[in-house]
C-alpha cells in the first residue's frame, strides 16, 4: 500500500533565521585538513626539542599556516563543482535555493550559512516517488523514467515500484480524499495517485465445476458466479472461497434446503449442481462432507420402508428398482431390509402395529416363499421359527392366548401354531422299561402310577404315553451320600429292581468304644403308592431308621461281642422291624455290616492289633487244620494204595499160580511125549531121563551163549577133580 503522508509537515518561515550549522562539505574539508595539521604540529614539536629553529620562527610559521588555511577554506566555500545528477542546496540567511548541475558554481562565501551537494532522484521505468512540499504540504507523484531534481523545499516522502498486474491480477484503489473506490484490472502497469491507497488481489479462476458466492457489501445481496471464467470483483463486492459443484451420478442424490424460503427438496442425479448462497446441503458430516448419498438399488428380494417425518406416513418400496427418498423421508429400519425367505418347514408371525392383528406366514410346499413386511408390520416371537414335526415320538403342547387353554397335538403333521397360539413345550413320548415306574399328577392333583412291567400295569394303562394338558411328572427329592446328609437326588423315574445302597454312621458299644459302621442295604421298591404316601425321602428314611436301630443294638454289647456277632445284629435289625419298611412300600432283602472302624485313633490302633492277632490265630488254626487234612488225606491214600497193592498181589499170585500150572502141564506133556517116544528104542526109564536132562542143559547153554551172561559151574556140574602133584 502507498503510505499516507504525515499528518503535519514542518514548514520553514522565511522571516526567521535558522541557527548556524556545519554542512557535510564543511565537515569533510575539516577532516581533510586534520592530517596536515597533525604533521605540522609534530614537526614543530620535534624542531623545538632538537633546538633547530627558534621560537619566533615557529610563531611566524604558524601565523603563515593560519593565513593559508583561511584562504583554503574561503576557496572551498566559494567554488562548487556539480555533476550531471547533482544539485547544490544553498541555505542562505533569508531563504533556501537550489542550483542544478552540471557545472561550476561560484558563490560569495559570506552570503550563505551552508551549502550541500545532493543527488538528484533517479526513477526507473517502473518506479515512482511521492514528493511533499514542506512549505504548503502539497503532494504529487513523479513517474519514471526520469532524472528528477527536487525543489528547494521538497522532500521524497516515499519511493516504490509501480504495481505490475498480470492477466489475473487487480488492485482495489481507494481515494482517501473522496472515498471513491475502483478496480484496476491487469494486464497493466499501475502508478498510484498521491492520495490513493490500494490492495492487490488475484482474480478467481473458475473451472467448469467451480463456483463462488459473491456478496454486494452495499446492498447485502448474494449471487452465485459459475465457471468457466476468470472473475474480477467489483469495488464493493466480496467473494467466499471457491466451491466445487456437486456431481451426482444416476444413483445418487442430495437433500437441499433453501434457508431463505425454508423449502426442502431432493435433487437426483445425473446432474451437476451449483449451490446458491442460500442453499444448504443436509446430511453432510465429517465422513461425508459433500452430503451426496446413494439411492437404494433394490434387488428382487429387498425392500425399504421410508417414514415421512412431517406426516408420519410409512411407504414400502420393493425391488427390483432404484428408490429415491422424499425431502422429509428417512429409513424406518436404518438399512435396506431383506425379505423373509421361508422354507417349507419354517414360519413367521407378523403383527400389524396399527391394528394389532397377527398373521402367520408359512413356507410354501413347492419351495421357498418371500415375505415382505407392510408399512406398520413387525415380526413377533423372535425371528423365523421352525415348524414342529409331530410323529409317534413327539407331541406339541399348545396354548391358545385368546382362551388361555392348553391342548396337546399328537396327530402326525408339520405343526405350525395359529396366530394366537404359542408352543409351550415339545414333548417326547415317555417309554418305560420293565423295571421303571413314574408318577403323574393330573389337573385335579391326583396321582397316577405308570409301570413298565406288564404284571404291575393296570388294564388299559399304556406303557408309553405323552403328558396331557395340566399334567406333570412327580419328582421326589431323596437323600444321597453314604451318610444321606445331602437331600439333592431328584428322582422322576423309579427303578423297581433290587439294588444296593451303602450307608455309614457312628455308634457306641457298651464298653464306650465309638465305632464307624459301614453297612449295605439290598432293597427293592415293591409298593410305589405306599412309598409316596408315607415318605418323600425313601433313602433318607432307610438310612436314618437303620442308624437308630444300630445305635440301640450296638449299645447293648461290648466291642468283642459286636465283633463276634455283627452280622447277627444286622439281620436282627431289619427282621424285627420289617413293618417300618413294609409301610413305606420297601422290601429289605438283606442288611449287612461290610466294615467297621474305631472313631478314636488310639482305640483304632488297639482294635487293629486285636484284629491282627485274631487274624493270625485264625490263620494258624486254618493252617493247622489244612495240614491235618492233608495228612489225613495222605494216610487215606496210603491205606487205599496198600489195599490196592494187596489186591494186586493176590491177583499176581493167582496169575502166577495159574501160569505155573499151565507151564507145568506143558512141560509134563513134553516129557511124557519124549519118554513115550523113546520107549521103544530105550527101554530103561533112567536112560531116557538122563537123555532128557542132557537136552535141557544144552538148551540152557544155548540160551546163555546168546546173551552177555556169565555162567558158573560147580565141580559137581562139570565132574571136576583137583589133584596135587609134587615136583
C-alpha positions as CSV (number, residue, x, y, z in Angstrom):
1,X,0.0,0.0,0.0
2,X,1.0,3.6,-0.6
3,X,1.8,5.2,2.7
4,X,0.0,8.3,3.7
5,X,2.0,11.5,4.3
6,X,2.4,12.6,7.9
7,X,-0.5,14.4,9.4
8,X,1.5,17.6,10.0
9,X,4.5,18.8,8.0
10,X,7.1,21.2,9.4
11,X,7.3,24.4,7.4
12,X,10.2,26.9,7.4
13,X,9.4,30.5,8.0
14,X,11.4,32.9,5.7
15,X,11.5,35.7,8.3
16,X,13.2,33.5,10.8
17,X,16.9,32.8,10.5
18,X,17.9,29.2,11.4
19,X,20.9,28.6,13.7
20,X,24.4,28.3,12.3
21,X,25.3,24.8,11.4
22,X,28.0,22.9,9.5
23,X,27.2,21.3,6.3
24,X,28.6,17.9,5.2
25,X,31.0,19.7,2.8
26,X,32.5,21.8,5.6
27,X,32.9,18.7,7.8
28,X,34.6,16.8,5.0
29,X,37.0,19.8,4.4
30,X,37.9,19.8,8.1
31,X,38.6,16.1,8.1
32,X,40.9,16.5,5.1
33,X,42.9,19.2,6.9
34,X,43.4,17.2,10.1
35,X,46.4,15.1,8.8
36,X,48.2,18.2,7.6
37,X,47.7,20.0,10.9
38,X,48.9,16.9,12.8
39,X,52.0,16.6,10.7
40,X,52.8,20.3,11.2
41,X,52.3,20.1,15.0
42,X,54.6,17.0,15.1
43,X,57.3,18.8,13.0
44,X,57.2,21.9,15.1
45,X,57.5,19.9,18.3
46,X,60.5,17.9,17.0
47,X,62.3,21.1,15.9
48,X,61.8,22.7,19.3
49,X,63.1,19.7,21.1
50,X,66.1,19.5,18.8
51,X,66.6,23.3,19.1
52,X,66.9,23.5,15.3
53,X,64.7,26.7,15.0
54,X,63.8,29.5,17.3
55,X,60.5,30.2,18.9
56,X,60.0,33.3,16.9
57,X,60.4,31.4,13.7
58,X,57.9,28.9,14.9
59,X,55.4,31.6,15.7
60,X,55.8,33.2,12.3
61,X,55.5,29.9,10.6
62,X,52.2,29.2,12.5
63,X,50.9,32.6,11.5
64,X,51.6,31.9,7.9
65,X,49.9,28.5,8.1
66,X,46.8,30.0,9.6
67,X,46.6,32.5,6.8
68,X,46.9,29.7,4.2
69,X,44.3,27.6,5.9
70,X,41.9,30.5,6.0
71,X,42.4,31.1,2.3
72,X,41.8,27.5,1.5
73,X,38.6,27.4,3.5
74,X,37.3,30.6,1.7
75,X,38.2,29.0,-1.6
76,X,36.2,25.8,-0.7
77,X,33.1,27.9,0.2
78,X,33.3,30.0,-2.9
79,X,33.6,27.4,-5.7
80,X,31.4,24.2,-6.1
81,X,31.6,21.6,-8.9
82,X,28.4,19.8,-9.7
83,X,27.9,16.6,-11.7
84,X,25.0,15.8,-14.1
85,X,22.9,14.1,-11.4
86,X,23.8,16.5,-8.6
87,X,22.4,19.8,-7.3
88,X,23.6,22.3,-4.7
89,X,21.2,23.1,-1.9
90,X,22.2,26.5,-0.5
91,X,20.7,27.7,2.8
92,X,21.1,31.4,2.9
93,X,20.4,33.8,5.7
94,X,16.9,34.6,4.4
95,X,15.9,31.6,2.3
96,X,16.9,28.4,0.5
97,X,17.7,27.9,-3.1
98,X,18.9,25.0,-5.4
99,X,21.5,25.1,-8.2
100,X,21.3,22.1,-10.5
101,X,24.2,20.6,-12.3
102,X,26.2,20.0,-14.3
103,X,28.6,22.9,-14.0
104,X,30.7,25.1,-11.6
105,X,29.0,27.4,-9.2
106,X,30.9,30.5,-7.7
107,X,29.4,32.0,-4.6
108,X,30.1,34.7,-2.1
109,X,31.4,32.6,0.9
110,X,30.0,35.1,3.3
111,X,26.4,35.2,1.8
112,X,25.0,31.8,3.0
113,X,25.1,29.7,6.0
114,X,25.7,26.3,4.4
115,X,25.7,24.5,1.1
116,X,25.2,20.9,0.4
117,X,25.6,18.8,-2.7
118,X,22.8,16.2,-3.0
119,X,21.9,13.6,-5.6
120,X,19.0,14.0,-8.0
121,X,16.2,11.5,-7.8
122,X,16.6,8.8,-10.5
123,X,13.4,6.9,-11.3
124,X,13.3,3.8,-13.5
125,X,10.5,3.0,-15.9
126,X,8.6,1.2,-13.2
127,X,9.4,3.4,-10.3
128,X,7.6,6.4,-8.8
129,X,8.1,8.8,-5.9
130,X,5.8,10.8,-3.8
131,X,7.1,14.3,-3.4
132,X,6.0,16.5,-0.4
133,X,6.2,20.3,-0.5
134,X,7.3,21.2,3.1
135,X,6.0,24.8,2.8
136,X,2.4,24.2,1.8
137,X,2.2,20.4,2.4
138,X,1.1,19.6,-1.1
139,X,1.9,16.2,-2.6
140,X,2.5,14.9,-6.1
141,X,3.7,11.8,-7.8
142,X,6.6,11.7,-10.1
143,X,6.8,8.7,-12.5
144,X,9.8,7.2,-14.2
145,X,11.8,7.0,-16.3
146,X,13.4,10.4,-15.5
147,X,16.2,12.2,-13.5
148,X,14.3,14.4,-11.2
149,X,15.7,17.4,-9.2
150,X,13.8,18.3,-6.0
151,X,12.8,21.9,-5.4
152,X,14.4,23.9,-2.5
153,X,11.5,22.9,-0.1
154,X,10.7,19.5,-1.4
155,X,11.4,16.1,0.1
156,X,10.9,12.5,-1.1
157,X,8.3,11.1,1.2
158,X,8.1,7.6,-0.4
159,X,9.7,5.7,-3.2
160,X,8.3,2.5,-4.7
161,X,7.8,0.5,-7.8
162,X,4.6,0.6,-9.9
163,X,2.2,-2.3,-9.5
164,X,2.6,-4.8,-12.3
165,X,-0.6,-6.6,-12.9
166,X,-0.8,-9.9,-14.7
167,X,-3.8,-11.2,-16.6
168,X,-5.5,-12.3,-13.4
169,X,-4.2,-9.5,-11.2
170,X,-6.1,-6.4,-10.0
171,X,-5.8,-3.7,-7.4
172,X,-8.6,-2.1,-5.4
173,X,-7.9,1.6,-5.3
174,X,-9.4,3.9,-2.7
175,X,-9.1,7.7,-3.0
176,X,-8.7,9.0,0.6
177,X,-9.9,12.4,-0.2
178,X,-13.2,11.4,-1.9
179,X,-13.7,7.8,-0.7
180,X,-14.1,6.7,-4.2
181,X,-13.2,3.0,-4.9
182,X,-12.4,1.4,-8.2
183,X,-10.9,-1.8,-9.6
184,X,-7.8,-1.7,-11.9
185,X,-7.6,-4.9,-13.9
186,X,-4.5,-6.4,-15.5
187,X,-2.6,-6.7,-17.6
188,X,-1.2,-3.2,-16.9
189,X,1.5,-1.2,-15.0
190,X,-0.3,1.0,-12.5
191,X,1.1,4.1,-10.7
192,X,-0.9,5.4,-7.7
193,X,-2.1,8.9,-7.3
194,X,-0.9,11.0,-4.3
195,X,-3.9,10.2,-2.1
196,X,-4.5,6.6,-3.3
197,X,-4.4,3.5,-1.0
198,X,-4.7,0.2,-2.7
199,X,-5.0,-3.5,-2.1
200,X,-3.7,-6.1,-4.5
201,X,-5.6,-9.2,-5.3
202,X,-5.8,-12.1,-7.8
203,X,-8.9,-12.8,-9.9
204,X,-10.6,-16.1,-9.2
205,X,-10.1,-18.6,-12.0
206,X,-13.2,-20.9,-12.1
207,X,-13.2,-24.2,-13.9
208,X,-16.4,-25.7,-15.3
209,X,-17.2,-27.3,-11.9
210,X,-16.3,-24.3,-9.7
211,X,-18.4,-21.6,-8.3
212,X,-18.2,-18.8,-5.8
213,X,-20.6,-16.8,-3.7
214,X,-20.3,-13.1,-4.3
215,X,-21.8,-10.6,-1.8
216,X,-22.5,-6.9,-2.5
217,X,-21.4,-5.1,0.6
218,X,-23.6,-2.1,-0.2
219,X,-26.9,-4.0,-0.7
220,X,-26.2,-7.2,1.1
221,X,-27.3,-9.3,-1.9
222,X,-25.6,-12.5,-2.7
223,X,-25.2,-14.3,-6.0
224,X,-23.5,-17.3,-7.5
225,X,-20.8,-17.0,-10.1
226,X,-20.3,-20.2,-12.1
227,X,-17.3,-21.2,-14.2
228,X,-15.7,-21.5,-16.5
229,X,-14.4,-17.9,-16.3
230,X,-11.9,-15.5,-14.7
231,X,-13.8,-13.4,-12.2
232,X,-12.8,-9.9,-11.1
233,X,-14.7,-8.4,-8.2
234,X,-16.5,-5.0,-8.4
235,X,-15.3,-2.3,-6.0
236,X,-17.9,-3.2,-3.3
237,X,-18.1,-7.0,-3.8
238,X,-16.6,-9.7,-1.6
239,X,-16.3,-13.4,-2.5
240,X,-16.1,-16.6,-0.5
241,X,-13.8,-19.4,-1.3
242,X,-14.1,-21.5,-4.4
243,X,-16.7,-24.3,-4.1
244,X,-16.9,-27.4,-6.2
245,X,-20.1,-28.1,-7.9
246,X,-21.8,-31.3,-6.6
247,X,-21.5,-34.1,-9.2
248,X,-24.4,-36.6,-9.0
249,X,-24.4,-39.9,-10.7
250,X,-27.6,-41.7,-11.8
251,X,-28.0,-43.5,-8.4
252,X,-27.1,-40.5,-6.2
253,X,-28.9,-37.6,-4.7
254,X,-28.5,-34.8,-2.2
255,X,-31.0,-33.2,0.2
256,X,-31.2,-29.4,-0.2
257,X,-32.8,-26.7,1.9
258,X,-33.3,-23.0,1.0
259,X,-32.7,-21.1,4.1
260,X,-34.4,-18.0,2.7
261,X,-37.8,-19.7,2.0
262,X,-37.5,-22.8,4.2
263,X,-38.3,-25.2,1.3
264,X,-36.7,-28.6,1.1
265,X,-36.3,-30.9,-1.9
266,X,-34.3,-33.8,-3.2
267,X,-32.0,-33.3,-6.2
268,X,-31.5,-36.5,-8.1
269,X,-28.6,-37.4,-10.5
270,X,-27.5,-37.4,-13.2
271,X,-26.7,-33.7,-12.7
272,X,-24.1,-31.0,-11.9
273,X,-25.4,-28.9,-9.0
274,X,-24.1,-25.4,-8.4
275,X,-25.3,-24.3,-4.9
276,X,-26.9,-20.9,-4.4
277,X,-25.8,-18.8,-1.5
278,X,-29.0,-19.6,0.5
279,X,-28.9,-23.3,-0.2
280,X,-27.5,-25.8,2.4
281,X,-26.9,-29.5,1.9
282,X,-28.5,-31.6,4.6
283,X,-26.9,-34.8,5.7
284,X,-23.3,-33.7,5.4
285,X,-20.9,-34.9,8.1
286,X,-17.2,-35.3,8.8
287,X,-17.2,-38.6,6.8
288,X,-19.4,-37.3,4.0
289,X,-18.5,-33.7,3.6
290,X,-20.4,-33.3,0.2
291,X,-23.6,-34.8,1.5
292,X,-24.0,-36.9,-1.6
293,X,-26.0,-40.1,-0.8
294,X,-26.6,-43.3,-2.6
295,X,-30.1,-44.2,-3.7
296,X,-31.2,-47.7,-2.8
297,X,-30.8,-50.1,-5.7
298,X,-33.1,-52.9,-4.6
299,X,-32.9,-56.5,-5.7
300,X,-35.9,-58.7,-6.1
301,X,-35.7,-59.9,-2.5
302,X,-35.0,-56.5,-1.0
303,X,-37.2,-53.6,0.2
304,X,-37.1,-50.4,2.2
305,X,-39.6,-48.7,4.4
306,X,-39.5,-44.9,4.4
307,X,-41.2,-42.7,7.0
308,X,-42.2,-39.1,6.4
309,X,-41.0,-37.1,9.4
310,X,-43.7,-34.5,8.9
311,X,-46.8,-36.7,8.4
312,X,-45.5,-39.9,9.9
313,X,-46.8,-41.9,6.8
314,X,-44.8,-45.0,6.0
315,X,-44.2,-46.2,2.4
316,X,-42.9,-49.6,1.4
317,X,-40.7,-49.9,-1.8
318,X,-39.9,-53.3,-3.1
319,X,-37.3,-54.3,-5.7
320,X,-36.3,-54.5,-8.4
321,X,-35.9,-50.7,-8.7
322,X,-33.9,-47.7,-7.6
323,X,-35.6,-45.8,-4.7
324,X,-35.0,-42.1,-4.0
325,X,-36.5,-40.7,-0.8
326,X,-38.6,-37.6,-0.5
327,X,-37.3,-34.5,1.2
328,X,-38.7,-35.5,4.6
329,X,-38.3,-39.3,4.3
330,X,-35.9,-41.3,6.3
331,X,-35.3,-45.0,6.7
332,X,-37.6,-46.6,9.3
333,X,-35.3,-49.6,9.9
334,X,-32.0,-48.0,9.4
335,X,-31.0,-50.0,6.4
336,X,-32.3,-51.9,3.4
337,X,-34.3,-55.0,4.5
338,X,-34.2,-58.5,3.1
339,X,-37.4,-60.3,2.5
340,X,-38.0,-63.2,4.9
341,X,-37.2,-66.4,3.0
342,X,-39.4,-69.1,4.4
343,X,-38.6,-72.8,3.7
344,X,-41.2,-75.5,3.6
345,X,-40.6,-76.3,7.4
346,X,-40.5,-72.6,8.6
347,X,-43.0,-70.0,9.6
348,X,-43.0,-66.5,11.0
349,X,-45.6,-64.4,13.0
350,X,-46.2,-60.9,11.8
351,X,-48.2,-58.2,13.7
352,X,-49.7,-55.1,12.2
353,X,-48.9,-52.5,14.8
354,X,-51.7,-50.2,13.5
355,X,-54.5,-52.7,14.1
356,X,-52.8,-55.2,16.4
357,X,-53.7,-58.2,14.1
358,X,-51.3,-61.1,13.9
359,X,-50.9,-63.3,10.9
360,X,-48.8,-66.4,10.3
361,X,-46.9,-66.9,7.1
362,X,-45.8,-70.5,6.3
363,X,-43.3,-71.8,3.8
364,X,-44.6,-73.0,0.5
365,X,-44.9,-76.7,-0.2
366,X,-43.4,-76.1,-3.6
367,X,-40.3,-74.3,-2.3
368,X,-39.3,-71.0,-0.6
369,X,-41.6,-68.1,-0.1
370,X,-40.6,-64.5,0.2
371,X,-42.5,-62.4,2.8
372,X,-42.3,-58.6,2.7
373,X,-43.3,-56.6,5.8
374,X,-46.0,-54.0,5.4
375,X,-45.8,-50.4,6.5
376,X,-46.8,-51.0,10.1
377,X,-45.8,-54.6,10.5
378,X,-43.1,-56.3,12.6
379,X,-42.0,-59.8,13.3
380,X,-43.1,-61.1,16.8
381,X,-41.9,-64.1,18.8
382,X,-38.4,-63.7,17.6
383,X,-37.3,-64.4,14.1
384,X,-38.1,-67.2,11.6
385,X,-39.0,-70.3,13.5
386,X,-39.1,-74.0,12.5
387,X,-42.3,-75.9,12.4
388,X,-42.5,-78.9,14.8
389,X,-42.6,-82.4,13.4
390,X,-45.3,-84.3,15.2
391,X,-44.8,-88.1,15.0
392,X,-45.2,-91.2,17.1
393,X,-42.4,-90.0,19.4
394,X,-43.1,-86.2,19.6
395,X,-46.1,-84.1,20.5
396,X,-46.7,-80.4,21.0
397,X,-48.3,-78.6,23.9
398,X,-50.0,-75.5,22.6
399,X,-51.7,-72.6,24.5
400,X,-54.4,-70.5,22.9
401,X,-53.8,-66.9,24.1
402,X,-57.4,-66.0,23.3
403,X,-58.9,-68.6,25.7
404,X,-55.8,-69.5,27.8
405,X,-56.5,-73.2,27.3
406,X,-53.9,-75.9,26.6
407,X,-54.2,-78.6,24.1
408,X,-51.9,-81.5,23.1
409,X,-51.3,-82.0,19.4
410,X,-50.4,-85.7,18.6
411,X,-51.6,-86.0,15.0
412,X,-48.8,-86.6,12.6
413,X,-48.1,-83.4,10.8
414,X,-45.7,-80.5,10.4
415,X,-47.3,-78.3,13.1
416,X,-47.4,-74.5,12.7
417,X,-49.2,-72.6,15.5
418,X,-52.0,-70.3,14.8
419,X,-51.9,-66.5,15.1
420,X,-53.0,-66.6,18.8
421,X,-51.2,-69.8,19.7
422,X,-47.9,-70.3,21.4
423,X,-45.9,-73.5,21.7
424,X,-45.5,-74.2,25.4
425,X,-43.3,-77.3,25.0
426,X,-42.4,-80.1,22.7
427,X,-42.8,-83.4,24.4
428,X,-41.0,-86.7,23.7
429,X,-43.0,-89.8,24.3
430,X,-42.3,-91.3,27.7
431,X,-41.3,-95.0,27.3
432,X,-41.0,-97.1,30.4
433,X,-38.7,-100.1,30.7
434,X,-39.8,-103.2,32.5
435,X,-38.2,-102.1,35.8
436,X,-39.3,-98.5,35.6
437,X,-42.2,-96.6,37.1
438,X,-43.4,-93.0,37.0
439,X,-45.9,-90.9,39.0
440,X,-48.0,-88.4,37.1
441,X,-50.1,-85.7,38.8
442,X,-53.2,-84.7,36.8
443,X,-55.1,-81.4,36.8
444,X,-57.1,-82.4,39.9
445,X,-54.0,-83.2,41.9
446,X,-54.5,-87.0,41.8
447,X,-51.5,-89.2,41.3
448,X,-51.4,-91.8,38.5
449,X,-48.9,-94.6,38.6
450,X,-47.4,-95.9,35.4
451,X,-45.4,-99.1,35.2
452,X,-43.3,-100.6,32.5
453,X,-43.9,-104.2,33.8
454,X,-47.0,-105.9,32.4
455,X,-47.7,-107.5,35.8
456,X,-47.9,-104.2,37.6
457,X,-49.6,-102.1,34.9
458,X,-53.3,-101.8,35.2
459,X,-55.7,-102.8,32.4
460,X,-55.9,-100.2,29.7
461,X,-52.9,-98.3,31.0
462,X,-50.3,-97.5,28.3
463,X,-46.7,-98.4,28.7
464,X,-45.6,-95.3,26.6
465,X,-47.5,-92.0,26.7
466,X,-47.5,-88.2,26.4
467,X,-48.2,-85.9,29.3
468,X,-51.7,-84.5,28.9
469,X,-52.5,-80.8,29.4
470,X,-52.0,-79.7,33.0
471,X,-50.3,-83.0,33.9
472,X,-46.8,-83.0,35.4
473,X,-44.2,-85.6,36.4
474,X,-44.0,-86.0,40.2
475,X,-40.4,-85.8,41.3
476,X,-39.1,-86.9,44.7
477,X,-36.1,-85.5,46.3
478,X,-34.1,-88.2,48.0
479,X,-31.0,-88.1,50.2
480,X,-27.7,-89.2,48.8
481,X,-24.2,-89.9,50.1
482,X,-23.0,-92.6,52.4
483,X,-24.5,-90.7,55.4
484,X,-27.5,-89.5,53.5
485,X,-26.7,-85.9,54.5
486,X,-27.5,-84.2,51.2
487,X,-31.1,-84.2,50.0
488,X,-30.4,-83.4,46.4
489,X,-31.1,-86.6,44.5
490,X,-34.1,-85.8,42.2
491,X,-35.9,-89.0,41.2
492,X,-38.6,-88.9,38.5
493,X,-38.2,-92.4,37.1
494,X,-38.2,-95.1,39.8
495,X,-36.1,-98.2,39.5
496,X,-38.1,-101.1,40.9
497,X,-35.3,-103.6,40.7
498,X,-33.4,-104.8,43.8
499,X,-30.4,-102.6,44.4
500,X,-27.7,-102.0,46.8
501,X,-27.4,-98.9,49.0
502,X,-24.2,-98.3,51.1
503,X,-24.7,-96.4,54.4
504,X,-22.3,-95.2,57.1
505,X,-23.0,-94.0,60.6
506,X,-21.4,-93.8,64.1
507,X,-22.5,-95.8,67.2
508,X,-21.0,-96.7,70.6
509,X,-20.7,-100.1,72.3
510,X,-21.5,-100.8,76.0
511,X,-17.8,-100.5,76.8
512,X,-17.8,-97.0,75.4
513,X,-16.0,-97.6,72.1
514,X,-17.2,-95.4,69.3
515,X,-17.4,-97.2,66.0
516,X,-17.9,-96.1,62.4
517,X,-20.1,-98.7,60.8
518,X,-20.4,-99.3,57.1
519,X,-23.5,-101.3,56.1
520,X,-25.2,-102.2,52.8
521,X,-28.9,-102.4,52.2
522,X,-30.1,-104.8,49.5
523,X,-33.6,-103.4,49.0
524,X,-36.4,-103.0,46.5
525,X,-39.4,-100.8,45.9
526,X,-42.4,-103.0,45.8
527,X,-45.3,-100.7,46.5
528,X,-44.9,-97.3,44.9
529,X,-48.2,-95.7,46.1
530,X,-47.4,-96.7,49.7
531,X,-44.0,-95.2,49.4
532,X,-45.3,-91.9,48.1
533,X,-48.0,-91.8,50.7
534,X,-45.7,-92.3,53.7
535,X,-42.5,-90.5,52.7
536,X,-40.8,-88.2,50.3
537,X,-37.3,-89.3,51.1
538,X,-37.2,-93.1,51.0
539,X,-33.4,-93.4,51.1
540,X,-33.1,-90.9,53.9
541,X,-35.8,-92.8,56.0
542,X,-34.0,-96.1,55.4
543,X,-30.6,-94.7,56.4
544,X,-31.9,-92.8,59.5
545,X,-34.0,-95.7,60.7
546,X,-31.1,-98.2,60.3
547,X,-28.8,-95.7,62.1
548,X,-31.2,-95.5,65.1
549,X,-31.6,-99.3,65.3
550,X,-27.8,-99.9,65.1
551,X,-27.2,-97.3,67.8
552,X,-29.7,-99.1,70.1
553,X,-28.4,-102.6,69.4
554,X,-24.7,-101.9,69.5
555,X,-25.1,-100.0,72.8
556,X,-26.2,-103.4,74.4
557,X,-23.0,-105.3,73.5
558,X,-19.3,-104.9,74.1
559,X,-16.8,-104.4,71.3
560,X,-15.8,-108.1,71.4
561,X,-19.4,-109.2,71.3
562,X,-20.1,-106.9,68.4
563,X,-17.1,-108.3,66.6
564,X,-18.3,-111.8,67.0
565,X,-22.0,-111.1,66.2
566,X,-22.1,-108.1,63.9
567,X,-23.9,-109.9,61.1
568,X,-26.5,-111.3,63.5
569,X,-27.2,-107.8,64.9
570,X,-27.7,-106.5,61.3
571,X,-30.1,-109.3,60.5
572,X,-32.0,-108.8,63.7
573,X,-32.4,-105.1,63.0
574,X,-34.3,-105.4,59.7
575,X,-36.1,-108.7,60.6
576,X,-37.6,-107.4,63.9
577,X,-38.8,-104.1,62.4
578,X,-40.0,-105.2,59.0
579,X,-43.3,-103.3,59.4
580,X,-41.4,-100.0,59.1
581,X,-40.1,-100.9,55.7
582,X,-43.3,-102.5,54.5
583,X,-45.3,-99.4,55.4
584,X,-43.1,-97.4,53.0
585,X,-43.5,-99.9,50.2
586,X,-39.9,-101.2,50.5
587,X,-38.7,-104.7,50.9
588,X,-35.3,-105.3,52.5
589,X,-33.7,-108.4,51.2
590,X,-30.6,-108.1,53.4
591,X,-28.7,-105.7,55.6
592,X,-25.1,-106.5,56.3
593,X,-22.2,-104.8,58.0
594,X,-19.4,-104.5,55.4
595,X,-16.8,-102.9,57.7
596,X,-16.3,-101.1,60.9
597,X,-13.6,-99.0,62.5
598,X,-13.0,-97.1,65.7
599,X,-13.7,-93.4,65.6
600,X,-10.8,-92.7,68.0
601,X,-7.3,-93.2,66.7
602,X,-5.9,-94.9,69.9
603,X,-8.8,-97.3,70.1
604,X,-8.5,-98.0,66.4
605,X,-4.8,-98.9,66.8
606,X,-5.7,-101.3,69.7
607,X,-8.5,-102.7,67.6
608,X,-6.1,-103.2,64.7
609,X,-3.8,-105.1,66.9
610,X,-6.6,-107.3,68.2
611,X,-7.8,-107.9,64.7
612,X,-4.3,-108.7,63.6
613,X,-3.8,-111.2,66.4
614,X,-7.1,-112.7,65.9
615,X,-6.4,-112.9,62.2
616,X,-3.0,-114.5,62.9
617,X,-4.6,-117.0,65.2
618,X,-7.3,-117.9,62.8
619,X,-4.7,-118.2,60.0
620,X,-2.6,-120.5,62.2
621,X,-5.6,-122.6,63.0
622,X,-6.6,-122.7,59.4
623,X,-3.1,-123.7,58.5
624,X,-3.0,-126.5,61.1
625,X,-6.4,-127.7,60.0
626,X,-5.2,-127.6,56.5
627,X,-2.1,-129.7,57.4
628,X,-4.1,-132.2,59.3
629,X,-6.5,-132.5,56.4
630,X,-3.6,-133.0,54.1
631,X,-2.0,-135.7,56.3
632,X,-5.3,-137.5,56.8
633,X,-5.9,-137.4,53.1
634,X,-2.3,-138.7,52.5
635,X,-2.9,-141.5,55.1
636,X,-6.2,-142.4,53.5
637,X,-4.3,-142.5,50.2
638,X,-1.7,-144.9,51.6
639,X,-4.4,-147.1,53.0
640,X,-6.2,-147.2,49.7
641,X,-2.9,-147.8,48.0
642,X,-2.0,-150.7,50.3
643,X,-5.4,-152.2,49.8
644,X,-4.9,-152.0,46.1
645,X,-1.4,-153.4,46.4
646,X,-2.8,-156.4,48.4
647,X,-5.4,-157.0,45.8
648,X,-2.7,-156.7,43.1
649,X,-0.5,-159.3,44.9
650,X,-3.4,-161.7,45.2
651,X,-4.2,-161.3,41.6
652,X,-0.5,-161.6,40.6
653,X,-0.1,-164.7,42.8
654,X,-3.2,-166.2,41.3
655,X,-2.0,-165.4,37.8
656,X,1.5,-166.8,38.6
657,X,0.0,-170.0,40.0
658,X,-2.2,-170.4,37.0
659,X,0.8,-169.7,34.7
660,X,2.9,-172.2,36.6
661,X,0.2,-174.8,36.3
662,X,0.0,-174.2,32.6
663,X,3.7,-174.4,32.2
664,X,3.9,-177.5,34.4
665,X,1.3,-179.2,32.4
666,X,3.0,-178.2,29.2
667,X,6.4,-179.5,30.4
668,X,4.8,-182.7,31.7
669,X,3.2,-183.2,28.3
670,X,6.6,-182.7,26.7
671,X,8.3,-185.1,29.0
672,X,5.6,-187.6,28.6
673,X,5.8,-187.3,24.9
674,X,9.6,-187.6,25.0
675,X,9.6,-190.6,27.2
676,X,6.9,-192.2,25.3
677,X,8.7,-191.6,22.0
678,X,12.0,-193.3,23.3
679,X,10.2,-196.1,25.0
680,X,10.6,-198.4,22.1
681,X,14.2,-197.7,21.5
682,X,15.4,-197.0,25.1
683,X,13.7,-199.3,27.3
684,X,15.1,-198.1,30.6
685,X,13.4,-195.2,32.2
686,X,16.6,-193.9,33.8
687,X,18.4,-193.7,30.5
688,X,15.5,-191.8,28.9
689,X,15.6,-189.5,32.0
690,X,19.3,-188.8,31.6
691,X,18.9,-188.1,27.9
692,X,16.2,-185.5,28.8
693,X,18.4,-183.8,31.3
694,X,21.3,-183.6,28.8
695,X,19.0,-181.9,26.3
696,X,17.8,-179.5,28.8
697,X,21.4,-178.5,29.7
698,X,22.2,-178.0,26.0
699,X,19.1,-175.7,25.7
700,X,20.3,-173.8,28.8
701,X,23.8,-173.3,27.3
702,X,22.4,-172.2,24.1
703,X,20.3,-169.5,25.8
704,X,23.3,-168.4,27.8
705,X,25.5,-168.1,24.8
706,X,23.1,-165.7,23.2
707,X,23.5,-163.1,25.9
708,X,26.2,-161.4,27.9
709,X,25.6,-163.5,31.0
710,X,28.4,-165.3,32.9
711,X,27.9,-169.0,33.6
712,X,29.4,-170.5,36.7
713,X,29.7,-174.3,37.1
714,X,30.4,-176.2,40.2
715,X,32.8,-179.1,40.2
716,X,30.0,-181.4,40.5
717,X,28.4,-180.0,37.5
718,X,31.4,-180.5,35.3
719,X,32.8,-183.6,37.1
720,X,36.0,-181.8,38.0
721,X,38.6,-183.1,40.5
722,X,41.7,-181.3,41.8
723,X,44.9,-183.3,42.3
724,X,48.1,-182.1,43.9
725,X,51.5,-183.4,42.4
726,X,54.9,-183.0,44.0
727,X,57.7,-181.5,41.9
